[in-house]
Amino acid sequence: MDSGAEKLNEAALLPPHAYRRNHLHYELVCYVNCLAGCRISGNAEGETLFKDRIERFIAAHPATSELIKYYEAVTDYITPTR
């Protein structure tokens, strides 16, 4: 299992109302979960696609104070370890 994906889906870390389709951050949460699925399955093309979408979303919608920890965790997840 992908421990980073597990962390990103912890209720305490998720944006409020993260699974409501009419909520702004639903899109980001879906992108993150699609990225996790691509990583688990080894789909490199999908991984690149969803990383790009996440980065564009974050650039267009900066974190509010209640979302800083989630955004940090997402950024850590999409940033390759060196």
Phi, psi and omega per residue, in radians:
M1 nan 2.778 -3.104
D2 -1.678 1.795 -3.071
S3 -1.103 -0.535 3.086
G4 -1.132 -0.721 3.111
A5 -1.165 -0.679 3.106
E6 -1.059 -0.777 3.140
K7 -1.079 -0.738 -3.092
L8 -1.193 -0.233 3.123
N9 -1.872 0.191 3.058
E10 -1.220 2.347 -3.089
A11 -0.967 -0.649 -3.100
A12 -1.210 -0.385 -3.085
L13 -1.701 -0.517 -3.081
L14 -1.092 2.615 3.022
P15 -1.061 2.616 3.070
P16 -1.014 2.418 3.116
H17 1.038 0.577 -3.049
A18 -1.046 -0.457 -3.074
Y19 -1.771 0.206 3.057
R20 -1.615 2.154 -3.058
R21 -1.075 -0.438 -3.123
N22 -1.541 0.082 3.124
H23 -1.623 2.427 -3.084
L24 -0.898 -0.767 -3.013
H25 -1.473 -0.011 3.033
Y26 -0.993 -0.746 3.139
E27 -1.027 -0.803 3.136
L28 -1.117 -0.800 3.138
V29 -1.043 -0.714 3.108
C30 -1.132 -0.759 3.105
Y31 -1.042 -0.764 -3.129
V32 -1.095 -0.761 -3.132
N33 -1.219 -0.591 3.047
C34 -1.162 -0.690 3.077
L35 -1.052 -0.778 3.121
A36 -1.048 -0.762 3.108
G37 -1.073 -0.711 3.108
C38 -1.136 -0.707 3.111
R39 -1.122 -0.774 -3.117
I40 -1.100 -0.675 -3.084
S41 -1.540 -0.113 3.138
G42 1.375 0.405 -3.132
N43 -1.518 1.577 -3.070
A44 -1.143 -0.664 3.136
E45 -1.108 -0.791 3.099
G46 -1.130 -0.659 3.123
E47 -1.045 -0.811 3.123
T48 -1.084 -0.768 3.139
L49 -1.015 -0.856 -3.075
F50 -1.315 -0.540 3.033
K51 -1.072 -0.755 3.122
D52 -1.088 -0.751 3.131
R53 -1.116 -0.700 3.108
I54 -1.093 -0.815 -3.128
E55 -1.073 -0.715 3.116
R56 -1.165 -0.706 3.119
F57 -1.091 -0.823 -3.120
I58 -1.090 -0.677 3.121
A59 -1.151 -0.635 -3.106
A60 -1.432 -0.393 -3.065
H61 -2.330 1.393 -3.129
P62 -0.992 2.676 -3.105
A63 -1.174 2.431 2.951
T64 -1.514 3.001 -3.095
S65 -1.026 -0.595 -3.124
E66 -1.357 -0.180 -3.091
L67 -1.961 0.026 -3.081
I68 -0.988 -0.795 -3.102
K69 -1.127 -0.685 3.109
Y70 -1.146 -0.813 3.127
Y71 -1.058 -0.723 3.102
E72 -1.088 -0.760 3.133
A73 -1.131 -0.696 3.089
V74 -1.121 -0.792 3.130
T75 -1.070 -0.729 3.084
D76 -1.083 -0.677 -3.097
Y77 -1.197 -0.651 -3.097
I78 -1.523 -0.244 3.141
T79 -1.483 2.137 3.140
P80 -1.111 2.465 3.074
T81 -1.349 2.538 -3.116
R82 -2.045 nan nan
